[in-house]
Amino acid sequence: MTPAPEMPHAADVDPEDTPRVRLVELGRVRSRARRETRTGTPSTLSCEQSRTPPDIETMREVVDRLLAPDAVPEALPPTADELDTLTRQLRGHLELLLPEVEETAKRLPRQSIPRYCALACAGEARERLRAEPTRRFGGPAGHARRLARTLNALCDHWETLAETAP
C-alpha cells in the first residue's frame, strides 16, 4: 500500500493560486473582452458611469418626443428614420440608466418599498430591451413608445432613489 499524498492545510494554500480562482478571473477577462467587442466600448464605462449622475433632463426630452406630440402642436410625427434614431437613443439611455437604478436601489434596505418598485421596473426595462417590434403591438412606433414609457418610469425611480438612497 502506498501512502496517501499529504494534503496542504487551508492556511498554507494561497487563495489566489487555486485553479477555481484562476478560472473565475479568466472568465471575467473573457467576458469583459466579449462585451468590449460587442459594444465597441471599453468595459470601464460602468465605472465612469457611477461617477457622473445620469442626464435625466436629456432622457426626458427624448421621451417627450414620442409620448407628448400634442405638447407641441406644430410637431409632425417622426419619420421612419427619425423613429429608428429615437429608438436607438431610448435603448442607449435605458442601458445607461438601468445599472445606476439597480445599484442605487440595492443600497436601500431589503424591505424598502422604493427598492422593490425600482427593481421591478428595472426587470421590466430589461424585458422591453429584449423585445423586438411586432405588428401586433403597433410595429416600430409602438415599440418605441413602450421603450419611452419604460425610460420615463426609470427616470422617476432614479429621482426618487437619489432623494432616499444613503
SVG drawing of the C-alpha trace seen along z (x, -y; Angstrom):
<svg xmlns="http://www.w3.org/2000/svg" viewBox="-52 -75 56 77">
<polyline fill="none" stroke="black" stroke-width="0.4" points="0.0,0.0 1.3,-3.4 1.0,-6.3 -1.7,-8.9 -0.3,-12.2 -0.2,-14.8 -2.9,-17.4 -2.0,-21.0 -3.8,-22.8 -6.2,-25.6 -3.9,-28.2 -1.0,-27.0 -2.9,-27.5 -2.8,-30.8 -6.5,-31.5 -5.3,-33.4 -3.5,-30.4 -6.3,-27.9 -7.5,-26.7 -11.1,-27.8 -10.0,-31.4 -7.8,-31.4 -10.8,-30.1 -13.1,-32.8 -10.6,-35.5 -10.1,-34.2 -13.8,-34.1 -14.0,-37.8 -11.3,-38.8 -13.0,-36.9 -16.5,-38.3 -15.0,-41.8 -13.3,-41.3 -16.6,-39.9 -18.5,-42.9 -15.9,-45.3 -16.0,-43.6 -19.9,-43.5 -20.4,-47.2 -17.2,-48.7 -16.6,-50.5 -14.3,-49.6 -15.9,-47.9 -14.7,-50.7 -17.8,-52.6 -19.7,-51.3 -17.0,-52.8 -17.2,-56.1 -21.0,-55.9 -21.2,-55.7 -19.1,-58.8 -21.4,-61.1 -25.1,-61.2 -27.3,-60.3 -28.6,-63.2 -32.3,-62.8 -33.2,-66.0 -31.9,-64.8 -33.6,-61.4 -36.9,-63.1 -36.6,-65.2 -36.3,-62.0 -39.3,-60.5 -41.3,-63.7 -40.7,-63.5 -42.6,-60.2 -45.1,-60.5 -46.1,-64.1 -46.6,-65.1 -49.6,-67.2 -47.5,-69.4 -46.1,-71.0 -49.0,-71.3 -46.7,-72.1 -44.6,-68.9 -45.1,-66.2 -44.9,-62.5 -41.4,-61.1 -40.4,-59.7 -39.1,-56.1 -35.5,-57.3 -36.2,-59.6 -38.1,-56.7 -35.1,-54.4 -32.8,-57.1 -35.2,-57.7 -35.4,-54.0 -31.7,-53.7 -31.4,-56.7 -34.0,-55.2 -32.2,-51.9 -28.9,-53.6 -30.5,-55.7 -32.1,-52.6 -28.8,-50.7 -27.0,-53.6 -29.7,-54.2 -30.6,-50.5 -27.3,-49.7 -27.5,-53.0 -31.0,-52.4 -30.2,-48.9 -27.1,-49.8 -28.8,-52.6 -31.8,-50.5 -29.7,-47.7 -28.2,-50.1 -31.6,-50.5 -32.9,-48.1 -34.4,-44.9 -37.9,-45.7 -37.9,-49.2 -40.8,-49.9 -38.9,-52.2 -36.2,-49.5 -38.8,-46.9 -40.6,-49.2 -37.3,-50.3 -36.0,-46.7 -39.3,-45.6 -39.2,-48.5 -35.6,-47.6 -36.7,-44.0 -39.5,-45.3 -37.0,-47.5 -34.7,-44.5 -37.7,-42.7 -38.5,-45.7 -34.9,-45.8 -35.1,-42.1 -38.4,-42.6 -38.5,-43.3 -41.1,-45.4 -44.1,-43.4 -47.0,-44.4 -49.4,-43.1 -48.4,-45.8 -48.0,-48.8 -44.8,-47.9 -41.7,-50.1 -43.7,-53.1 -45.4,-51.1 -42.2,-49.5 -40.5,-53.0 -43.4,-54.3 -43.1,-51.3 -39.4,-52.0 -40.2,-55.6 -42.7,-54.8 -40.2,-52.5 -37.4,-55.1 -39.8,-57.6 -40.6,-55.3 -36.9,-54.5 -36.2,-58.3 -38.9,-58.7 -37.4,-55.9 -33.9,-57.3 -35.1,-60.7 -36.9,-59.0 -33.9,-56.9 -31.5,-59.8 -33.5,-61.5 -33.8,-58.5 -30.6,-56.4 -27.8,-56.7"/>
</svg>
